[in-house]
Amino acid sequence: MTSEELADEVGNFIRRCRGRILGIGAEQYEEPDGRQKFETMPLVELVIYAREEAQDLAVYAAMLDIRLKKLEDALREKDVTL
């Protein structure tokens, strides 16, 4: 993979993130006046929300690691190289 190809993949990833903001994110977090909920929520509420999101990230990382381990084991078993 060239640097250009990697940059393209990063751009695609960011476009998908942007799509989430403009789709489900807008439905859930955009206020009628166009501001985002995080802009007006009390700071303590924002901190609690951010901590919950950080905890969710850790859980997703653990789940991903479990699946990657299974994939690694399967690849080793078949002696797959790319």
N, CA and C atoms as an extended XYZ file, in Angstrom:
246
Properties=species:S:1:pos:R:3:atomname:S:1:resname:S:1:resid:I:1 pbc="F F F"
N         0.851       -1.173        0.000 N   MET     1
C         0.000        0.000        0.000 CA  MET     1
C         0.896        1.235        0.000 C   MET     1
N         0.666        2.099       -0.939 N   THR     2
C         1.450        3.327       -1.006 CA  THR     2
C         0.906        4.346       -0.003 C   THR     2
N         1.674        5.392        0.217 N   SER     3
C         1.202        6.470        1.094 CA  SER     3
C        -0.065        7.090        0.540 C   SER     3
N        -0.143        7.219       -0.772 N   GLU     4
C        -1.341        7.779       -1.412 CA  GLU     4
C        -2.556        6.886       -1.157 C   GLU     4
N        -2.369        5.580       -1.287 N   GLU     5
C        -3.472        4.651       -1.043 CA  GLU     5
C        -3.907        4.688        0.418 C   GLU     5
N        -2.932        4.752        1.322 N   LEU     6
C        -3.261        4.867        2.740 CA  LEU     6
C        -4.033        6.151        3.012 C   LEU     6
N        -3.580        7.245        2.429 N   ALA     7
C        -4.273        8.526        2.603 CA  ALA     7
C        -5.701        8.438        2.079 C   ALA     7
N        -5.901        7.758        0.956 N   ASP     8
C        -7.249        7.571        0.410 CA  ASP     8
C        -8.130        6.779        1.376 C   ASP     8
N        -7.559        5.730        1.976 N   GLU     9
C        -8.325        4.925        2.938 CA  GLU     9
C        -8.699        5.746        4.165 C   GLU     9
N        -7.767        6.559        4.635 N   VAL    10
C        -8.064        7.437        5.774 CA  VAL    10
C        -9.182        8.411        5.395 C   VAL    10
N        -9.106        8.967        4.189 N   GLY    11
C       -10.157        9.873        3.715 CA  GLY    11
C       -11.509        9.182        3.654 C   GLY    11
N       -11.540        7.936        3.182 N   ASN    12
C       -12.793        7.171        3.137 CA  ASN    12
C       -13.350        6.958        4.532 C   ASN    12
N       -12.470        6.641        5.473 N   PHE    13
C       -12.892        6.443        6.856 CA  PHE    13
C       -13.514        7.722        7.416 C   PHE    13
N       -12.854        8.839        7.183 N   ILE    14
C       -13.358       10.125        7.681 CA  ILE    14
C       -14.687       10.468        7.010 C   ILE    14
N       -14.840       10.168        5.728 N   ARG    15
C       -16.125       10.406        5.048 CA  ARG    15
C       -17.247        9.583        5.690 C   ARG    15
N       -16.934        8.353        6.089 N   ARG    16
C       -17.948        7.538        6.769 CA  ARG    16
C       -18.283        8.139        8.135 C   ARG    16
N       -17.274        8.656        8.841 N   CYS    17
C       -17.527        9.344       10.114 CA  CYS    17
C       -18.420       10.555        9.891 C   CYS    17
N       -18.115       11.317        8.863 N   ARG    18
C       -18.903       12.494        8.521 CA  ARG    18
C       -20.348       12.103        8.217 C   ARG    18
N       -20.505       10.982        7.511 N   GLY    19
C       -21.846       10.484        7.203 CA  GLY    19
C       -22.632       10.159        8.461 C   GLY    19
N       -21.948        9.619        9.458 N   ARG    20
C       -22.627        9.312       10.729 CA  ARG    20
C       -23.061       10.597       11.430 C   ARG    20
N       -22.214       11.612       11.376 N   ILE    21
C       -22.567       12.895       12.002 CA  ILE    21
C       -23.795       13.487       11.328 C   ILE    21
N       -23.820       13.441       10.002 N   LEU    22
C       -24.912       14.061        9.251 CA  LEU    22
C       -26.175       13.198        9.217 C   LEU    22
N       -26.038       11.914        9.533 N   GLY    23
C       -27.185       11.004        9.527 CA  GLY    23
C       -27.739       10.817       10.931 C   GLY    23
N       -27.394        9.680       11.513 N   ILE    24
C       -27.910        9.333       12.837 CA  ILE    24
C       -27.514       10.357       13.897 C   ILE    24
N       -26.312       10.923       13.758 N   GLY    25
C       -25.874       11.932       14.717 CA  GLY    25
C       -26.760       13.163       14.694 C   GLY    25
N       -27.131       13.607       13.508 N   ALA    26
C       -28.004       14.777       13.393 CA  ALA    26
C       -29.377       14.477       14.002 C   ALA    26
N       -29.857       13.273       13.760 N   GLU    27
C       -31.160       12.887       14.315 CA  GLU    27
C       -31.138       12.882       15.844 C   GLU    27
N       -30.038       12.411       16.413 N   GLN    28
C       -29.978       12.240       17.862 CA  GLN    28
C       -29.444       13.453       18.616 C   GLN    28
N       -28.576       14.243       17.989 N   TYR    29
C       -27.854       15.253       18.757 CA  TYR    29
C       -28.016       16.690       18.286 C   TYR    29
N       -28.650       16.908       17.140 N   GLU    30
C       -28.809       18.283       16.675 CA  GLU    30
C       -30.058       18.895       17.285 C   GLU    30
N       -29.883       20.076       17.850 N   GLU    31
C       -30.995       20.814       18.449 CA  GLU    31
C       -31.759       21.563       17.355 C   GLU    31
N       -33.015       21.939       17.637 N   PRO    32
C       -33.805       22.668       16.631 CA  PRO    32
C       -33.141       23.952       16.136 C   PRO    32
N       -32.315       24.572       16.966 N   ASP    33
C       -31.645       25.815       16.550 CA  ASP    33
C       -30.359       25.551       15.768 C   ASP    33
N       -30.049       24.270       15.506 N   GLY    34
C       -28.876       23.925       14.718 CA  GLY    34
C       -27.638       23.611       15.532 C   GLY    34
N       -27.672       23.928       16.813 N   ARG    35
C       -26.522       23.590       17.654 CA  ARG    35
C       -26.562       22.104       18.018 C   ARG    35
N       -25.420       21.618       18.449 N   GLN    36
C       -25.321       20.233       18.896 CA  GLN    36
C       -25.569       20.173       20.402 C   GLN    36
N       -26.137       19.064       20.865 N   LYS    37
C       -26.448       18.936       22.294 CA  LYS    37
C       -25.228       19.170       23.174 C   LYS    37
N       -24.042       18.709       22.717 N   PHE    38
C       -22.854       18.862       23.560 CA  PHE    38
C       -22.520       20.328       23.808 C   PHE    38
N       -22.988       21.220       22.932 N   GLU    39
C       -22.675       22.643       23.076 CA  GLU    39
C       -23.425       23.297       24.226 C   GLU    39
N       -24.549       22.730       24.601 N   THR    40
C       -25.385       23.378       25.612 CA  THR    40
C       -25.603       22.543       26.868 C   THR    40
N       -25.228       21.268       26.832 N   MET    41
C       -25.467       20.445       28.022 CA  MET    41
C       -24.540       20.890       29.151 C   MET    41
N       -25.001       20.720       30.376 N   PRO    42
C       -24.140       21.070       31.515 CA  PRO    42
C       -22.821       20.291       31.432 C   PRO    42
N       -21.730       20.935       31.828 N   LEU    43
C       -20.417       20.309       31.710 CA  LEU    43
C       -20.333       18.974       32.427 C   LEU    43
N       -20.940       18.866       33.587 N   VAL    44
C       -20.874       17.589       34.304 CA  VAL    44
C       -21.556       16.487       33.493 C   VAL    44
N       -22.649       16.821       32.821 N   GLU    45
C       -23.335       15.848       31.970 CA  GLU    45
C       -22.452       15.450       30.782 C   GLU    45
N       -21.756       16.415       30.208 N   LEU    46
C       -20.847       16.133       29.097 CA  LEU    46
C       -19.698       15.226       29.554 C   LEU    46
N       -19.174       15.480       30.740 N   VAL    47
C       -18.096       14.641       31.272 CA  VAL    47
C       -18.587       13.220       31.489 C   VAL    47
N       -19.767       13.067       32.064 N   ILE    48
C       -20.331       11.731       32.288 CA  ILE    48
C       -20.534       11.020       30.956 C   ILE    48
N       -21.099       11.722       29.990 N   TYR    49
C       -21.335       11.155       28.660 CA  TYR    49
C       -20.012       10.730       28.021 C   TYR    49
N       -19.006       11.580       28.097 N   ALA    50
C       -17.702       11.276       27.493 CA  ALA    50
C       -17.061       10.071       28.174 C   ALA    50
N       -17.187        9.977       29.482 N   ARG    51
C       -16.637        8.822       30.195 CA  ARG    51
C       -17.342        7.543       29.760 C   ARG    51
N       -18.661        7.604       29.599 N   GLU    52
C       -19.397        6.418       29.139 CA  GLU    52
C       -18.946        6.009       27.741 C   GLU    52
N       -18.727        6.980       26.877 N   GLU    53
C       -18.252        6.688       25.523 CA  GLU    53
C       -16.856        6.071       25.563 C   GLU    53
N       -15.985        6.572       26.443 N   ALA    54
C       -14.644        6.006       26.587 CA  ALA    54
C       -14.724        4.559       27.073 C   ALA    54
N       -15.632        4.294       27.984 N   GLN    55
C       -15.817        2.925       28.461 CA  GLN    55
C       -16.331        2.030       27.344 C   GLN    55
N       -17.250        2.550       26.530 N   ASP    56
C       -17.745        1.780       25.373 CA  ASP    56
C       -16.605        1.462       24.408 C   ASP    56
N       -15.711        2.440       24.187 N   LEU    57
C       -14.562        2.202       23.313 CA  LEU    57
C       -13.709        1.047       23.832 C   LEU    57
N       -13.508        1.009       25.139 N   ALA    58
C       -12.718       -0.072       25.721 CA  ALA    58
C       -13.395       -1.425       25.507 C   ALA    58
N       -14.706       -1.465       25.656 N   VAL    59
C       -15.445       -2.714       25.452 CA  VAL    59
C       -15.346       -3.147       23.989 C   VAL    59
N       -15.536       -2.199       23.064 N   TYR    60
C       -15.412       -2.537       21.641 CA  TYR    60
C       -14.000       -3.004       21.310 C   TYR    60
N       -12.997       -2.393       21.920 N   ALA    61
C       -11.618       -2.812       21.685 CA  ALA    61
C       -11.418       -4.250       22.161 C   ALA    61
N       -11.970       -4.587       23.318 N   ALA    62
C       -11.845       -5.953       23.831 CA  ALA    62
C       -12.570       -6.944       22.916 C   ALA    62
N       -13.770       -6.585       22.462 N   MET    63
C       -14.504       -7.476       21.556 CA  MET    63
C       -13.743       -7.667       20.255 C   MET    63
N       -13.182       -6.593       19.732 N   LEU    64
C       -12.401       -6.685       18.505 CA  LEU    64
C       -11.177       -7.567       18.720 C   LEU    64
N       -10.521       -7.416       19.864 N   ASP    65
C        -9.354       -8.230       20.162 CA  ASP    65
C        -9.713       -9.713       20.224 C   ASP    65
N       -10.857      -10.034       20.788 N   ILE    66
C       -11.314      -11.429       20.852 CA  ILE    66
C       -11.479      -11.992       19.448 C   ILE    66
N       -12.140      -11.232       18.579 N   ARG    67
C       -12.355      -11.700       17.205 CA  ARG    67
C       -11.047      -11.785       16.427 C   ARG    67
N       -10.158      -10.808       16.635 N   LEU    68
C        -8.863      -10.834       15.953 CA  LEU    68
C        -8.038      -12.040       16.395 C   LEU    68
N        -8.122      -12.414       17.668 N   LYS    69
C        -7.415      -13.597       18.161 CA  LYS    69
C        -7.936      -14.847       17.454 C   LYS    69
N        -9.254      -14.949       17.299 N   LYS    70
C        -9.836      -16.093       16.584 CA  LYS    70
C        -9.353      -16.120       15.132 C   LYS    70
N        -9.317      -14.958       14.510 N   LEU    71
C        -8.829      -14.872       13.134 CA  LEU    71
C        -7.357      -15.255       13.069 C   LEU    71
N        -6.567      -14.747       14.003 N   GLU    72
C        -5.148      -15.080       14.051 CA  GLU    72
C        -4.951      -16.594       14.180 C   GLU    72
N        -5.706      -17.207       15.093 N   ASP    73
C        -5.599      -18.654       15.283 CA  ASP    73
C        -5.954      -19.408       14.011 C   ASP    73
N        -7.024      -18.973       13.335 N   ALA    74
C        -7.445      -19.636       12.096 CA  ALA    74
C        -6.392      -19.478       11.010 C   ALA    74
N        -5.794      -18.290       10.914 N   LEU    75
C        -4.766      -18.055        9.904 CA  LEU    75
C        -3.511      -18.887       10.189 C   LEU    75
N        -3.152      -18.978       11.466 N   ARG    76
C        -1.988      -19.794       11.830 CA  ARG    76
C        -2.246      -21.267       11.507 C   ARG    76
N        -3.465      -21.716       11.796 N   GLU    77
C        -3.829      -23.113       11.558 CA  GLU    77
C        -3.703      -23.464       10.074 C   GLU    77
N        -4.087      -22.536        9.225 N   LYS    78
C        -4.029      -22.763        7.781 CA  LYS    78
C        -2.721      -22.280        7.182 C   LYS    78
N        -1.844      -21.696        7.999 N   ASP    79
C        -0.567      -21.163        7.565 CA  ASP    79
C        -0.749      -20.196        6.387 C   ASP    79
N        -1.678      -19.265        6.590 N   VAL    80
C        -2.001      -18.282        5.559 CA  VAL    80
C        -1.042      -17.110        5.632 C   VAL    80
N        -0.487      -16.725        4.492 N   THR    81
C         0.330      -15.522        4.419 CA  THR    81
C        -0.210      -14.682        3.270 C   THR    81
N        -0.141      -13.409        3.451 N   LEU    82
C        -0.617      -12.490        2.400 CA  LEU    82
C         0.552      -11.763        1.789 C   LEU    82
